[in-house]
């Protein structure tokens, strides 16, 4: 469960998020829909504690992100595709995260298989295409088997087969009872993937 109340965030003279409030409930894919520049990415950074709101609060299971005891086991997120070290392989990147988060290393093979990267486990991630990097980022988000998941434009760079695979994955994660927030500017993709929609524009809530 994610609860945002009165979130506002200004970047210089730009009001990126303006008194935004919503709930993201477990058991469904909640689409976070809006055009580029509407405040979706800033809102996700606020949820993850990477930015601090000027006003308002956002809580995950009743607590701010920085108060979670085991963050990687409670929340998984893909906010940017290319956050891995280019010299690491597809296997060593999540392995390092697992070691830091106290997560069993056996999870690495599981999540790589889930996103279809098993055959590329020993390839350097620096040579990955955008779509492959997206899949590696999704694998990292799933590593701690978290109940809450955030994905910012996860199908960017994927071919049609990859898009279908990730779409099915999002839906299966929600059907397991997890909280899934999926941002996109693509109305067509949201129509096929999301059970509920939060629509924003210029940082403000337009519809739920």
C-alpha positions as CSV (number, residue, x, y, z in Angstrom):
1,X,0.0,0.0,0.0
2,X,1.3,3.4,-1.0
3,X,-0.4,6.5,0.4
4,X,0.5,10.0,-0.9
5,X,-1.1,13.1,0.7
6,X,-0.6,16.7,-0.4
7,X,2.7,16.1,-2.2
8,X,4.3,19.2,-3.7
9,X,7.8,19.5,-5.1
10,X,9.4,22.5,-6.9
11,X,12.6,22.3,-9.0
12,X,13.8,25.9,-9.3
13,X,10.9,27.9,-10.8
14,X,9.1,24.7,-11.9
15,X,6.4,23.2,-9.8
16,X,6.9,19.6,-10.7
17,X,4.3,18.1,-8.3
18,X,1.4,20.2,-7.0
19,X,-0.6,19.0,-4.0
20,X,-0.8,15.4,-5.3
21,X,-2.7,12.8,-3.4
22,X,-3.6,9.1,-4.2
23,X,-3.6,5.6,-2.9
24,X,-2.0,2.5,-4.6
25,X,-3.6,-0.6,-3.3
26,X,-2.3,-4.2,-3.4
27,X,-3.7,-6.9,-5.8
28,X,-3.9,-4.7,-8.9
29,X,-1.7,-3.0,-11.5
30,X,-2.1,0.8,-10.9
31,X,-1.2,2.8,-14.0
32,X,0.4,6.2,-13.4
33,X,-0.5,8.0,-16.6
34,X,0.6,11.4,-17.9
35,X,2.6,13.0,-20.7
36,X,6.3,13.4,-20.4
37,X,7.1,16.2,-18.0
38,X,3.8,15.7,-16.0
39,X,5.6,14.9,-12.7
40,X,5.5,11.1,-12.8
41,X,9.2,10.5,-12.3
42,X,9.5,13.2,-9.6
43,X,6.6,11.6,-7.7
44,X,8.3,8.2,-7.9
45,X,11.5,9.7,-6.6
46,X,9.5,11.2,-3.7
47,X,8.0,7.7,-2.9
48,X,11.5,6.2,-2.8
49,X,13.0,8.9,-0.7
50,X,15.4,10.1,-3.4
51,X,13.8,13.5,-3.2
52,X,12.2,15.2,-0.3
53,X,8.8,16.9,-0.8
54,X,8.5,20.6,-0.1
55,X,5.1,19.7,1.4
56,X,3.0,16.6,2.0
57,X,3.8,13.0,2.9
58,X,4.1,9.6,1.2
59,X,4.1,6.4,3.1
60,X,4.6,2.7,2.2
61,X,2.7,0.4,4.5
62,X,2.3,3.3,6.9
63,X,6.0,4.5,7.0
64,X,8.3,6.7,4.9
65,X,10.8,4.8,2.8
66,X,13.8,5.8,4.9
67,X,12.2,4.2,7.9
68,X,11.8,0.8,6.3
69,X,13.9,-1.8,8.1
70,X,14.8,-3.9,5.0
71,X,14.1,-1.6,2.0
72,X,15.2,-4.1,-0.7
73,X,12.9,-6.7,0.7
74,X,9.9,-4.4,1.1
75,X,10.1,-2.2,-2.0
76,X,11.5,-2.8,-5.5
77,X,11.9,-0.1,-8.1
78,X,13.0,0.6,-11.6
79,X,13.3,4.3,-12.0
80,X,16.1,4.5,-14.6
81,X,17.2,1.8,-17.0
82,X,21.0,2.2,-16.9
83,X,21.9,2.3,-13.2
84,X,24.2,-0.7,-13.3
85,X,28.0,-0.5,-13.5
86,X,28.9,-1.1,-17.2
87,X,31.8,-3.4,-16.3
88,X,29.6,-5.8,-14.3
89,X,27.9,-8.7,-15.8
90,X,24.1,-9.2,-15.7
91,X,24.8,-11.7,-12.9
92,X,27.2,-9.7,-10.8
93,X,25.0,-6.6,-10.7
94,X,22.1,-8.2,-8.8
95,X,24.6,-10.3,-6.9
96,X,26.2,-7.2,-5.4
97,X,22.8,-5.8,-4.5
98,X,21.9,-9.2,-2.9
99,X,25.0,-9.1,-0.7
100,X,24.3,-5.5,0.4
101,X,20.7,-6.2,1.2
102,X,21.1,-9.6,3.0
103,X,19.2,-11.4,0.2
104,X,20.0,-15.1,-0.6
105,X,22.2,-15.3,-3.7
106,X,19.9,-18.0,-5.1
107,X,17.5,-15.2,-5.9
108,X,19.8,-13.9,-8.6
109,X,19.2,-16.8,-10.9
110,X,15.5,-16.7,-10.2
111,X,15.0,-13.1,-11.2
112,X,17.3,-13.3,-14.2
113,X,15.2,-16.2,-15.5
114,X,12.0,-14.2,-14.8
115,X,13.0,-11.4,-17.1
116,X,14.6,-13.7,-19.7
117,X,18.3,-12.9,-19.1
118,X,19.6,-16.3,-18.1
119,X,21.5,-16.8,-21.3
120,X,23.2,-13.4,-20.9
121,X,24.1,-13.7,-17.2
122,X,27.8,-13.5,-17.9
123,X,27.7,-10.7,-20.5
124,X,28.8,-7.3,-19.5
125,X,25.9,-5.0,-18.9
126,X,27.7,-2.1,-20.5
127,X,27.1,-3.6,-23.9
128,X,23.3,-4.1,-23.3
129,X,20.7,-2.4,-25.4
130,X,18.1,-0.2,-23.7
131,X,15.6,-3.0,-23.7
132,X,18.1,-5.5,-22.1
133,X,19.0,-2.8,-19.5
134,X,15.4,-2.4,-18.7
135,X,15.1,-6.1,-18.1
136,X,18.1,-6.1,-15.8
137,X,16.6,-3.2,-13.9
138,X,13.4,-5.1,-13.4
139,X,15.3,-8.2,-12.2
140,X,17.1,-6.0,-9.6
141,X,13.7,-4.6,-8.5
142,X,12.4,-8.2,-8.0
143,X,15.5,-9.3,-6.1
144,X,14.2,-9.0,-2.6
145,X,10.8,-10.5,-3.4
146,X,9.1,-7.2,-2.3
147,X,5.4,-6.6,-1.7
148,X,5.6,-3.1,-3.3
149,X,6.9,-2.5,-6.8
150,X,7.4,0.7,-8.8
151,X,8.3,0.7,-12.5
152,X,8.9,3.9,-14.4
153,X,8.3,3.4,-18.2
154,X,9.5,-0.3,-18.0
155,X,8.8,-1.2,-21.6
156,X,10.9,1.5,-23.2
157,X,13.3,0.0,-25.7
158,X,11.6,-3.5,-25.7
159,X,10.5,-5.3,-28.8
160,X,6.9,-6.6,-29.0
161,X,7.8,-9.9,-27.4
162,X,9.6,-8.2,-24.6
163,X,6.6,-5.8,-24.0
164,X,4.2,-8.8,-23.8
165,X,6.5,-10.6,-21.4
166,X,6.8,-7.5,-19.1
167,X,3.1,-6.8,-19.3
168,X,2.3,-10.4,-18.2
169,X,4.8,-10.1,-15.4
170,X,3.3,-6.9,-14.1
171,X,-0.2,-8.6,-14.0
172,X,1.1,-11.8,-12.4
173,X,2.9,-9.8,-9.7
174,X,-0.4,-7.9,-8.9
175,X,-2.4,-11.2,-8.9
176,X,0.0,-12.4,-6.2
177,X,-1.3,-9.6,-4.0
178,X,1.5,-7.2,-4.5
179,X,1.2,-3.4,-4.8
180,X,2.3,-2.5,-8.4
181,X,2.7,1.1,-9.6
182,X,3.5,1.4,-13.3
183,X,4.1,4.7,-14.9
184,X,3.8,5.4,-18.6
185,X,2.9,8.1,-21.1
186,X,1.4,5.4,-23.5
187,X,-2.4,5.3,-23.2
188,X,-2.5,2.1,-25.4
189,X,-0.1,0.2,-23.0
190,X,-2.1,1.3,-20.0
191,X,-5.3,0.1,-21.6
192,X,-3.8,-3.4,-21.9
193,X,-1.9,-3.6,-18.6
194,X,-3.5,-1.5,-15.8
195,X,-6.5,-2.3,-13.6
196,X,-6.7,1.2,-12.2
197,X,-5.4,4.5,-13.4
198,X,-4.0,7.6,-11.7
199,X,-3.9,10.4,-14.3
200,X,-1.8,13.5,-13.8
201,X,-0.9,16.6,-15.8
202,X,1.4,19.5,-14.9
203,X,2.0,17.8,-11.5
204,X,-1.7,17.8,-10.5
205,X,-4.2,14.9,-10.1
206,X,-6.6,14.9,-13.1
207,X,-8.5,11.7,-12.5
208,X,-8.5,8.3,-10.7
